[in-house]
Amino acid sequence: MDQTSHLHSGNDEEPSVLIGRALLRLRDAAAMAMSRAQQRVLQAFVVFSVVLLVLWVAAFLYGSFYYSYMPKAAFSTSVHYHYRTDCESPASFLCSYPMANISLMRNKKHVLTFGQAYRISLQLEMPESPTNQDLGMFMIKTTCFSRDGGQIASSARSSMLRYRSDLLRTMGTLLFLPAFLTGTVEQKQTLEVELFPDYTDDPYDPSVTAIIEIMSNRVQIYSSHLYVHAHFTGIRYILFYYPLLSALVGVSSNFIFLSVLFVLSYLRLLLKVEWRPGQLRTVGPLLEREKNTDNTQEANEEDATVLPSCWVPSK
């Protein structure tokens, strides 16, 4: 009777043991899947962070190169003339020629980049007065000086107002009379005089000031501006006129170079680990001992699970 009751109890416990094993296996599989998912997410995050960092460094390197290599494309400043007015003869309007001293320094830095060609021009706003009309041609002299006062370059250019007949001026005055009365339009002309078509500053003796002199004591001027435009050639031409394409090529090149450098450094770090001879001898026995221990533990677990269903007590 006792044997029969024990056999029946062992048979009743077999489904619960199987369900327990299935649940344990399911739990282990779920834990392994979660661990693998966490590893994949961690690896993806690390890769994304490294790629983002390399991309940011590539963009920073290109920006640093652009702003250090590219000079200022344009520079402009107002020109204010000074002249003498204490003349004794009333026949002349001015005692001396109008002259302006212009600094070629901004924030203690040179406006002109060494080795870069520039076009320097002077813009004059002059009224269409009878004095300027009778003035005819006049000369504009420009001289660049270094810090020690030495003359670097000089030029002389002539200019004059555009000719307009009396009939054309009368028709224009009648046509734009409302604008003239309200002050929206003025009777003036804008002259642009090219002082230096291709000026290149000397790196050993750079220019710090420019003297502009209008060689006429009867000229009348509303305002005047000096403009400096850079003539880009070669790489600077591509960087200035194709900024998006240049940025794409530059950042991509830096990114590829930094990526290759990072991969090579990572591989070198992995290959830097060298096995010692003693470690090589003990690796094999250690692995065999671990395998034997695992096999023994599995066999003991199987015996422990099978024993309650097959064990029959002695009378």
Residue frames as qw, qx, qy, qz and C-alpha x, y, z in Angstrom:
[[0.000, 0.887, 0.463, 0.000, 0.00, 0.00, 0.00],
 [0.295, -0.804, 0.102, 0.506, 2.82, 2.38, 0.85],
 [0.421, -0.124, 0.599, 0.669, 4.58, 1.52, -2.41],
 [0.223, 0.606, 0.669, 0.368, 1.45, 2.25, -4.37],
 [0.113, -0.936, -0.278, 0.183, 0.84, 5.55, -2.59],
 [0.369, -0.626, 0.315, 0.611, 4.43, 6.67, -3.22],
 [0.377, 0.144, 0.684, 0.607, 4.21, 5.73, -6.91],
 [0.109, 0.793, 0.568, 0.189, 0.96, 7.64, -7.22],
 [0.231, -0.900, -0.068, 0.363, 2.47, 10.68, -5.51],
 [0.422, -0.364, 0.490, 0.670, 5.53, 10.53, -7.80],
 [0.294, 0.414, 0.693, 0.512, 3.29, 10.31, -10.87],
 [0.028, -0.903, -0.427, 0.027, 1.28, 13.29, -9.57],
 [0.323, -0.792, 0.114, 0.505, 4.41, 15.35, -9.09],
 [0.578, 0.058, 0.525, 0.622, 5.83, 14.76, -12.63],
 [0.254, 0.763, 0.424, 0.417, 3.62, 17.39, -14.42],
 [0.267, -0.958, -0.060, 0.080, 4.45, 20.04, -11.82],
 [0.612, -0.466, 0.362, 0.527, 8.15, 19.33, -12.20],
 [0.506, 0.341, 0.530, 0.589, 7.89, 19.63, -15.98],
 [0.049, 0.914, 0.319, 0.246, 5.96, 22.88, -15.68],
 [0.461, -0.832, 0.099, 0.291, 8.58, 24.19, -13.24],
 [0.616, -0.165, 0.458, 0.619, 11.38, 23.28, -15.64],
 [0.351, 0.615, 0.498, 0.501, 9.53, 24.98, -18.51],
 [0.153, -0.970, -0.181, -0.055, 9.00, 28.09, -16.45],
 [0.568, -0.641, 0.253, 0.451, 12.65, 28.15, -15.42],
 [0.556, 0.122, 0.518, 0.638, 13.75, 27.76, -19.03],
 [0.166, 0.811, 0.431, 0.359, 11.31, 30.47, -20.10],
 [0.336, -0.928, -0.033, 0.159, 12.62, 32.77, -17.39],
 [0.601, -0.399, 0.388, 0.574, 16.22, 32.10, -18.40],
 [0.455, 0.409, 0.536, 0.581, 15.37, 32.72, -22.05],
 [0.011, -0.931, -0.308, -0.196, 13.59, 35.97, -21.20],
 [0.472, -0.807, 0.129, 0.329, 16.49, 37.09, -19.03],
 [0.602, -0.120, 0.481, 0.626, 18.96, 36.24, -21.78],
 [0.313, 0.657, 0.496, 0.474, 16.85, 38.08, -24.36],
 [0.192, -0.969, -0.153, -0.004, 16.64, 41.14, -22.09],
 [0.578, -0.596, 0.284, 0.480, 20.38, 41.03, -21.50],
 [0.533, 0.179, 0.530, 0.635, 21.05, 40.81, -25.24],
 [0.132, 0.843, 0.413, 0.319, 18.62, 43.66, -25.90],
 [0.360, -0.909, 0.008, 0.208, 20.32, 45.81, -23.29],
 [0.607, -0.327, 0.418, 0.591, 23.70, 45.03, -24.80],
 [0.421, 0.479, 0.534, 0.556, 22.43, 45.94, -28.29],
 [0.057, -0.949, -0.273, -0.145, 20.94, 49.22, -27.02],
 [0.501, -0.765, 0.172, 0.366, 24.14, 50.04, -25.14],
 [0.595, -0.052, 0.501, 0.627, 26.27, 49.25, -28.20],
 [0.279, 0.702, 0.481, 0.446, 24.01, 51.36, -30.45],
 [0.232, -0.963, -0.128, 0.048, 24.20, 54.27, -27.99],
 [0.574, -0.557, 0.317, 0.509, 27.99, 54.05, -27.82],
 [0.519, 0.228, 0.544, 0.618, 28.31, 53.90, -31.62],
 [0.108, 0.859, 0.402, 0.299, 25.91, 56.84, -32.05],
 [0.378, -0.896, 0.015, 0.232, 27.82, 58.88, -29.45],
 [0.596, -0.325, 0.423, 0.600, 31.17, 58.14, -31.10],
 [0.407, 0.478, 0.545, 0.557, 29.84, 59.01, -34.58],
 [0.062, -0.945, -0.291, -0.134, 28.29, 62.24, -33.29],
 [0.494, -0.761, 0.161, 0.388, 31.52, 63.19, -31.51],
 [0.570, -0.063, 0.507, 0.643, 33.64, 62.49, -34.61],
 [0.264, 0.695, 0.506, 0.438, 31.21, 64.47, -36.78],
 [0.221, -0.962, -0.144, 0.066, 31.33, 67.43, -34.38],
 [0.549, -0.561, 0.326, 0.527, 35.14, 67.37, -34.33],
 [0.510, 0.257, 0.560, 0.600, 35.20, 67.21, -38.15],
 [0.096, 0.867, 0.390, 0.293, 32.89, 70.22, -38.42],
 [0.398, -0.882, 0.026, 0.251, 34.93, 72.13, -35.83],
 [0.598, -0.280, 0.428, 0.617, 38.18, 71.46, -37.72],
 [0.381, 0.507, 0.526, 0.567, 36.66, 72.63, -41.00],
 [0.100, -0.948, -0.280, -0.114, 35.26, 75.78, -39.38],
 [0.515, -0.725, 0.173, 0.422, 38.61, 76.57, -37.78],
 [0.555, 0.000, 0.506, 0.660, 40.38, 76.10, -41.10],
 [0.242, 0.723, 0.500, 0.410, 37.83, 78.28, -42.95],
 [0.192, -0.969, -0.153, -0.028, 37.98, 81.22, -40.56],
 [0.549, -0.633, 0.299, 0.458, 41.77, 81.09, -40.28],
 [0.531, 0.037, 0.583, 0.614, 42.43, 80.65, -44.02],
 [0.218, 0.706, 0.529, 0.417, 39.75, 82.87, -45.57],
 [0.209, -0.075, -0.170, 0.960, 40.41, 86.63, -45.40],
 [0.245, 0.595, 0.459, -0.612, 37.72, 89.24, -45.09],
 [0.488, 0.465, 0.620, 0.400, 35.95, 89.52, -48.43],
 [0.136, 0.738, 0.258, 0.608, 35.02, 93.21, -48.21],
 [0.407, -0.461, -0.371, 0.696, 35.83, 96.22, -46.11],
 [0.120, 0.714, 0.320, 0.611, 34.34, 99.70, -46.23],
 [0.380, -0.502, -0.384, 0.675, 34.75, 102.86, -44.22],
 [0.149, 0.949, 0.279, 0.014, 33.62, 106.45, -44.41],
 [0.587, 0.162, 0.022, 0.793, 36.11, 109.03, -45.65],
 [0.163, -0.933, -0.271, 0.169, 36.15, 112.39, -43.89],
 [0.578, 0.484, 0.021, 0.657, 38.21, 115.13, -45.50],
 [0.363, -0.799, -0.164, 0.451, 39.96, 118.01, -43.80],
 [0.503, 0.525, 0.186, 0.661, 41.35, 121.17, -45.36],
 [0.289, -0.260, -0.241, 0.889, 42.44, 124.69, -44.46],
 [0.080, 0.801, 0.562, 0.190, 39.95, 127.54, -44.41],
 [0.304, -0.810, -0.082, 0.494, 42.13, 130.43, -43.25],
 [0.572, 0.278, 0.378, 0.673, 43.02, 131.57, -46.74],
 [0.096, -0.510, -0.087, 0.850, 43.50, 135.25, -47.55],
 [0.129, 0.109, -0.551, -0.818, 42.39, 135.14, -51.17],
 [0.574, 0.250, 0.497, -0.600, 38.59, 135.03, -51.59],
 [0.523, 0.417, -0.494, -0.555, 38.95, 133.73, -55.12],
 [0.417, 0.114, -0.901, -0.042, 39.41, 130.10, -53.98],
 [0.727, -0.460, -0.258, -0.440, 36.83, 128.19, -52.02],
 [0.891, -0.426, -0.048, 0.147, 39.36, 126.13, -50.04],
 [0.119, -0.891, 0.429, 0.087, 42.85, 127.02, -48.88],
 [0.159, -0.430, 0.878, 0.136, 44.18, 123.49, -49.41],
 [0.534, 0.052, -0.722, -0.437, 43.19, 120.29, -51.12],
 [0.811, -0.345, 0.134, -0.453, 40.73, 118.03, -49.27],
 [0.372, 0.396, -0.825, 0.155, 42.71, 115.27, -47.60],
 [0.843, -0.371, 0.029, -0.389, 41.69, 112.21, -45.56],
 [0.064, 0.471, -0.857, 0.201, 43.74, 109.87, -43.38],
 [0.882, -0.111, -0.173, -0.423, 42.27, 106.34, -43.30],
 [0.367, -0.488, 0.772, -0.175, 43.43, 103.63, -40.94],
 [0.709, 0.208, -0.600, -0.306, 43.84, 100.13, -42.33],
 [0.200, 0.096, -0.882, 0.415, 43.72, 98.60, -38.84],
 [0.639, -0.417, -0.203, -0.614, 40.69, 97.26, -37.01],
 [0.847, -0.504, 0.067, -0.157, 40.95, 96.06, -33.39],
 [0.325, -0.721, 0.588, 0.166, 44.75, 96.16, -33.68],
 [0.690, 0.072, 0.681, 0.236, 44.62, 93.79, -36.67],
 [0.024, -0.293, 0.504, 0.812, 45.41, 94.44, -40.31],
 [0.662, 0.429, 0.239, -0.566, 42.42, 94.74, -42.59],
 [0.659, 0.572, -0.419, -0.252, 44.41, 93.48, -45.58],
 [0.924, -0.227, 0.305, 0.046, 45.58, 89.86, -45.54],
 [0.172, -0.656, 0.612, 0.408, 49.14, 89.25, -46.61],
 [0.230, -0.113, 0.882, 0.395, 49.44, 87.76, -50.08],
 [0.318, 0.597, 0.733, -0.064, 45.80, 88.46, -51.01],
 [0.174, 0.178, 0.364, 0.897, 44.99, 90.73, -53.96],
 [0.063, 0.651, 0.581, -0.484, 42.46, 93.52, -53.36],
 [0.196, 0.548, 0.412, 0.701, 40.58, 96.03, -55.46],
 [0.216, -0.505, -0.406, 0.730, 40.45, 99.41, -53.70],
 [0.115, 0.550, 0.483, 0.672, 37.95, 102.01, -54.92],
 [0.052, -0.249, -0.369, 0.894, 36.63, 105.36, -53.75],
 [0.030, 0.637, 0.715, 0.286, 32.96, 106.31, -54.00],
 [0.090, -0.135, -0.143, 0.976, 32.04, 110.00, -54.14],
 [0.094, 0.734, 0.673, 0.020, 28.58, 111.53, -53.87],
 [0.235, -0.159, 0.091, 0.955, 28.74, 114.92, -55.55],
 [0.324, 0.685, 0.458, -0.465, 25.96, 117.45, -56.16],
 [0.497, 0.470, 0.489, 0.542, 25.20, 118.52, -59.69],
 [0.127, -0.859, -0.170, 0.467, 26.02, 122.10, -58.81],
 [0.498, 0.863, -0.052, 0.068, 27.35, 124.67, -61.30],
 [0.222, -0.807, 0.546, 0.024, 30.67, 124.63, -59.46],
 [0.659, -0.187, 0.721, 0.105, 31.14, 120.90, -59.97],
 [0.713, 0.601, 0.357, 0.050, 29.90, 121.13, -63.55],
 [0.312, 0.924, -0.208, 0.079, 32.48, 123.84, -64.30],
 [0.563, -0.650, 0.503, 0.089, 35.17, 121.95, -62.39],
 [0.664, 0.540, -0.483, -0.185, 35.77, 119.42, -65.13],
 [0.876, 0.030, -0.447, 0.180, 38.37, 116.75, -64.45],
 [0.331, -0.792, 0.407, -0.313, 40.12, 116.51, -61.11],
 [0.555, 0.330, -0.743, 0.175, 42.81, 114.20, -59.72],
 [0.795, -0.539, 0.093, -0.264, 42.57, 111.81, -56.75],
 [0.406, 0.546, -0.685, 0.259, 45.89, 110.78, -55.25],
 [0.877, -0.437, -0.008, -0.199, 46.21, 107.83, -52.88],
 [0.342, 0.574, -0.676, 0.311, 49.31, 106.87, -50.91],
 [0.884, -0.397, -0.234, -0.079, 49.73, 103.93, -48.51],
 [0.056, 0.720, -0.560, 0.405, 52.19, 104.18, -45.63],
 [0.704, -0.086, -0.676, 0.200, 53.72, 101.62, -43.28],
 [0.587, -0.721, -0.338, 0.147, 53.98, 101.87, -39.50],
 [0.573, -0.399, 0.021, 0.716, 57.36, 103.62, -39.63],
 [0.163, 0.803, 0.051, -0.571, 56.10, 106.19, -42.15],
 [0.234, -0.269, 0.710, 0.607, 57.56, 104.64, -45.28],
 [0.595, 0.392, -0.109, -0.693, 55.63, 104.90, -48.54],
 [0.591, -0.009, 0.807, 0.023, 54.40, 101.51, -49.73],
 [0.342, 0.394, 0.714, 0.467, 52.30, 102.30, -52.81],
 [0.110, 0.506, 0.107, -0.849, 50.87, 105.32, -54.59],
 [0.311, 0.431, 0.744, 0.405, 48.33, 105.95, -57.33],
 [0.131, 0.387, 0.052, -0.911, 46.71, 108.91, -59.08],
 [0.226, 0.436, 0.832, 0.259, 43.35, 108.70, -60.84],
 [0.125, 0.040, -0.114, -0.985, 41.24, 111.28, -62.62],
 [0.068, 0.511, 0.855, -0.054, 37.47, 111.63, -62.52],
 [0.141, 0.013, -0.085, -0.986, 34.64, 114.05, -63.34],
 [0.513, 0.315, 0.542, -0.586, 30.87, 114.29, -63.30],
 [0.415, 0.333, 0.779, 0.331, 28.87, 112.69, -66.08],
 [0.039, 0.085, -0.234, -0.968, 27.84, 115.18, -68.73],
 [0.173, 0.611, 0.768, -0.085, 24.18, 116.13, -68.94],
 [0.158, 0.376, 0.330, 0.851, 22.87, 118.81, -71.28],
 [0.174, 0.014, 0.311, -0.934, 20.78, 121.71, -70.08],
 [0.632, -0.066, -0.349, -0.689, 17.68, 120.30, -71.79],
 [0.666, -0.106, -0.738, 0.028, 18.14, 116.90, -70.13],
 [0.229, -0.071, -0.630, 0.739, 18.65, 118.50, -66.69],
 [0.359, -0.021, 0.071, -0.930, 15.52, 120.64, -67.17],
 [0.707, -0.088, -0.516, -0.475, 13.41, 117.64, -68.21],
 [0.566, -0.089, -0.761, 0.304, 14.72, 115.60, -65.30],
 [0.020, -0.012, -0.472, 0.881, 13.97, 118.40, -62.87],
 [0.540, -0.039, -0.104, -0.834, 10.39, 118.74, -64.13],
 [0.712, -0.056, -0.656, -0.243, 9.84, 114.96, -64.13],
 [0.612, -0.224, -0.655, 0.383, 11.13, 114.40, -60.59],
 [0.068, -0.526, 0.116, -0.840, 9.90, 117.73, -59.21],
 [0.721, -0.555, -0.115, -0.399, 7.60, 116.16, -56.53],
 [0.901, -0.191, -0.239, 0.306, 10.44, 113.91, -55.32],
 [0.448, 0.336, -0.206, 0.803, 12.84, 116.84, -55.27],
 [0.293, -0.607, 0.015, -0.739, 10.36, 118.95, -53.28],
 [0.837, -0.489, -0.086, -0.229, 9.80, 116.21, -50.67],
 [0.205, -0.745, 0.628, -0.091, 13.53, 115.45, -50.37],
 [0.942, -0.018, 0.328, -0.071, 13.19, 111.83, -51.49],
 [0.801, 0.342, 0.187, 0.454, 15.58, 112.34, -54.42],
 [0.259, -0.805, 0.135, 0.515, 18.55, 114.67, -54.65],
 [0.624, 0.775, -0.102, 0.020, 20.26, 116.16, -57.66],
 [0.375, -0.701, 0.597, 0.109, 23.55, 114.37, -57.27],
 [0.806, 0.410, -0.417, -0.092, 25.81, 111.86, -58.99],
 [0.794, -0.490, 0.358, 0.031, 27.73, 108.97, -57.52],
 [0.518, 0.698, -0.495, -0.015, 31.23, 108.50, -58.87],
 [0.907, -0.338, 0.236, 0.086, 33.27, 105.36, -58.27],
 [0.326, 0.818, -0.474, 0.013, 36.99, 105.75, -58.85],
 [0.977, -0.077, -0.120, 0.162, 39.26, 102.70, -58.90],
 [0.217, -0.902, 0.374, 0.005, 42.35, 103.55, -56.88],
 [0.154, -0.473, 0.861, 0.110, 44.17, 100.18, -56.96],
 [0.790, 0.152, -0.334, -0.491, 42.94, 97.41, -59.29],
 [0.925, -0.035, -0.367, 0.091, 45.19, 94.68, -57.82],
 [0.088, -0.764, 0.460, -0.444, 46.79, 95.71, -54.55],
 [0.880, -0.157, -0.427, 0.139, 48.78, 93.14, -52.56],
 [0.391, -0.877, 0.214, -0.178, 50.10, 94.02, -49.12],
 [0.489, 0.512, -0.644, 0.289, 53.72, 93.34, -48.22],
 [0.807, -0.468, -0.361, 0.004, 54.00, 90.91, -45.26],
 [0.666, -0.087, -0.268, 0.691, 57.36, 92.36, -44.19],
 [0.097, -0.129, -0.125, 0.979, 56.22, 95.99, -44.35],
 [0.058, 0.592, 0.791, 0.145, 52.40, 96.09, -44.25],
 [0.033, -0.445, -0.165, -0.879, 50.31, 99.18, -44.81],
 [0.193, -0.407, -0.723, 0.524, 48.65, 100.72, -41.78],
 [0.161, 0.692, 0.280, -0.645, 47.29, 104.00, -43.19],
 [0.430, 0.417, 0.563, 0.569, 46.18, 105.43, -46.52],
 [0.023, -0.531, -0.101, 0.841, 46.16, 109.11, -47.43],
 [0.362, 0.585, 0.644, 0.335, 43.55, 110.19, -49.99],
 [0.112, -0.512, -0.014, 0.851, 43.92, 113.65, -51.47],
 [0.445, 0.718, 0.518, 0.134, 41.53, 115.28, -53.96],
 [0.438, -0.193, 0.166, 0.862, 43.68, 117.72, -55.89],
 [0.010, 0.564, 0.420, 0.710, 41.13, 120.49, -56.35],
 [0.120, -0.179, -0.524, 0.824, 40.21, 123.32, -54.03],
 [0.404, 0.054, -0.092, -0.909, 36.83, 123.91, -55.64],
 [0.396, -0.122, -0.877, -0.243, 35.34, 120.39, -55.46],
 [0.536, -0.250, 0.285, -0.754, 32.07, 119.89, -53.60],
 [0.398, 0.033, -0.916, -0.032, 31.32, 116.51, -52.02],
 [0.692, -0.461, -0.114, -0.543, 28.31, 115.23, -50.12],
 [0.784, -0.449, 0.412, -0.115, 29.90, 112.05, -48.78],
 [0.478, 0.587, -0.649, -0.080, 32.69, 109.62, -49.56],
 [0.885, -0.296, 0.323, -0.154, 33.38, 105.93, -48.84],
 [0.146, 0.584, -0.783, -0.156, 36.38, 103.69, -49.36],
 [0.947, 0.023, 0.127, -0.294, 35.69, 100.10, -50.48],
 [0.032, -0.539, 0.836, 0.102, 38.14, 97.19, -50.42],
 [0.925, 0.135, 0.063, -0.350, 37.13, 93.99, -52.25],
 [0.472, -0.443, 0.742, 0.172, 39.20, 90.81, -52.29],
 [0.670, 0.447, -0.448, -0.389, 40.01, 88.97, -55.52],
 [0.730, -0.296, 0.599, -0.139, 39.84, 85.27, -54.60],
 [0.605, 0.489, -0.572, -0.261, 41.66, 82.64, -56.64],
 [0.333, 0.247, -0.898, 0.148, 42.31, 78.92, -56.25],
 [0.325, -0.312, -0.862, 0.231, 41.00, 77.28, -53.08],
 [0.019, 0.329, 0.397, -0.857, 39.78, 80.59, -51.66],
 [0.365, 0.093, -0.379, -0.845, 37.65, 81.14, -54.76],
 [0.493, -0.193, -0.814, -0.238, 35.97, 77.74, -54.28],
 [0.280, -0.313, -0.732, 0.536, 35.50, 78.27, -50.54],
 [0.097, 0.287, 0.204, -0.931, 33.91, 81.69, -51.02],
 [0.456, 0.177, -0.338, -0.804, 31.70, 81.12, -54.06],
 [0.723, -0.099, -0.621, -0.286, 30.73, 77.48, -53.28],
 [0.240, -0.490, 0.606, -0.579, 30.38, 77.43, -49.49],
 [0.859, -0.124, 0.250, -0.430, 27.91, 74.53, -49.18],
 [0.913, 0.326, -0.241, 0.040, 29.86, 72.22, -51.49],
 [0.332, 0.579, -0.579, 0.469, 33.13, 73.16, -49.80],
 [0.475, -0.425, 0.519, -0.570, 31.65, 72.54, -46.34],
 [0.955, 0.022, 0.080, -0.286, 30.27, 69.14, -47.41],
 [0.802, 0.419, -0.367, 0.214, 33.57, 68.01, -48.92],
 [0.127, 0.597, -0.565, 0.556, 35.64, 69.38, -46.02],
 [0.622, -0.358, 0.448, -0.534, 33.52, 67.90, -43.22],
 [0.977, 0.122, -0.030, -0.174, 33.23, 64.55, -45.03],
 [0.647, 0.506, -0.475, 0.315, 37.00, 64.35, -45.55],
 [0.115, -0.523, 0.599, -0.595, 37.67, 65.17, -41.90],
 [0.810, -0.200, 0.274, -0.479, 35.03, 62.66, -40.78],
 [0.946, 0.245, -0.214, -0.008, 36.51, 59.84, -42.88],
 [0.433, 0.543, -0.554, 0.459, 40.05, 60.62, -41.71],
 [0.333, -0.448, 0.546, -0.625, 39.03, 60.76, -38.03],
 [0.917, -0.069, 0.099, -0.380, 36.95, 57.58, -38.35],
 [0.848, 0.338, -0.375, 0.163, 39.85, 55.64, -39.85],
 [0.184, 0.533, -0.584, 0.584, 42.15, 56.98, -37.15],
 [0.596, -0.352, 0.403, -0.599, 39.70, 55.99, -34.42],
 [0.973, 0.068, -0.069, -0.209, 39.19, 52.47, -35.83],
 [0.683, 0.433, -0.486, 0.330, 42.94, 51.90, -36.14],
 [0.089, -0.507, 0.571, -0.640, 43.46, 53.11, -32.58],
 [0.792, -0.222, 0.255, -0.507, 40.71, 50.80, -31.31],
 [0.951, 0.206, -0.229, -0.012, 42.17, 47.79, -33.14],
 [0.427, 0.512, -0.565, 0.486, 45.61, 48.56, -31.80],
 [0.403, -0.447, 0.487, -0.633, 44.18, 48.71, -28.29],
 [0.936, -0.067, 0.089, -0.333, 42.54, 45.29, -28.76],
 [0.880, 0.326, -0.292, 0.182, 45.65, 43.69, -30.22],
 [0.061, 0.717, -0.511, 0.470, 47.81, 45.17, -27.49],
 [0.756, -0.403, 0.390, -0.337, 46.70, 42.43, -25.02],
 [0.530, 0.442, -0.722, -0.043, 49.30, 39.63, -25.26],
 [0.922, -0.337, -0.080, -0.171, 49.03, 36.20, -23.63],
 [0.195, -0.705, 0.675, -0.099, 51.90, 35.09, -21.45],
 [0.475, 0.238, -0.838, -0.121, 53.39, 31.53, -21.84],
 [0.039, 0.018, 0.869, -0.492, 52.20, 30.51, -18.36],
 [0.521, 0.284, 0.292, -0.751, 48.69, 31.69, -19.17],
 [0.611, 0.334, -0.519, -0.495, 48.69, 29.72, -22.41],
 [0.294, 0.129, -0.941, 0.105, 49.51, 26.51, -20.51],
 [0.110, 0.180, 0.778, -0.591, 46.80, 26.98, -17.92],
 [0.479, 0.171, -0.108, -0.854, 44.04, 27.98, -20.28],
 [0.573, 0.055, -0.732, -0.364, 43.38, 24.46, -21.50],
 [0.322, -0.156, -0.870, 0.339, 43.18, 22.75, -18.06],
 [0.163, 0.198, 0.417, -0.872, 41.05, 25.55, -16.69],
 [0.549, 0.132, -0.304, -0.768, 38.56, 25.20, -19.51],
 [0.546, -0.028, -0.827, -0.131, 38.43, 21.41, -19.04],
 [0.154, -0.163, -0.767, 0.601, 37.88, 21.82, -15.29],
 [0.351, 0.183, 0.164, -0.904, 35.06, 24.27, -15.89],
 [0.607, 0.080, -0.550, -0.568, 33.44, 21.88, -18.39],
 [0.451, -0.077, -0.876, 0.153, 33.75, 18.92, -15.97],
 [0.030, 0.167, 0.591, -0.789, 32.29, 21.00, -13.12],
 [0.489, 0.153, -0.098, -0.853, 29.34, 22.05, -15.26],
 [0.605, 0.030, -0.724, -0.330, 28.72, 18.45, -16.36],
 [0.298, -0.104, -0.848, 0.425, 28.83, 17.22, -12.72],
 [0.219, 0.178, 0.384, -0.879, 26.40, 19.91, -11.61],
 [0.587, 0.120, -0.349, -0.721, 23.98, 19.02, -14.42],
 [0.541, -0.016, -0.839, -0.062, 24.18, 15.30, -13.55],
 [0.121, -0.142, -0.746, 0.640, 23.50, 15.99, -9.87],
 [0.389, 0.166, 0.129, -0.897, 20.50, 18.15, -10.75],
 [0.627, 0.073, -0.578, -0.516, 19.07, 15.39, -12.98],
 [0.425, -0.075, -0.874, 0.224, 19.54, 12.78, -10.24],
 [0.059, 0.140, 0.562, -0.813, 17.87, 15.03, -7.71],
 [0.519, 0.164, -0.075, -0.836, 14.82, 15.52, -9.92],
 [0.658, 0.081, -0.663, -0.347, 14.49, 11.86, -10.96],
 [0.201, 0.112, -0.878, 0.420, 15.03, 10.35, -7.50],
 [0.405, 0.052, 0.506, -0.760, 11.64, 11.25, -5.93],
 [0.756, 0.226, -0.151, -0.596, 9.70, 9.56, -8.73],
 [0.753, 0.257, -0.601, -0.079, 11.76, 6.33, -8.79],
 [0.070, 0.356, -0.778, 0.513, 12.74, 5.89, -5.14],
 [0.759, -0.348, -0.432, -0.342, 10.94, 3.07, -3.26],
 [0.292, -0.626, 0.564, -0.452, 11.50, 2.83, 0.52],
 [0.456, 0.097, -0.882, 0.063, 12.38, -0.54, 2.04],
 [0.702, -0.532, -0.275, -0.385, 10.07, -2.19, 4.48]]
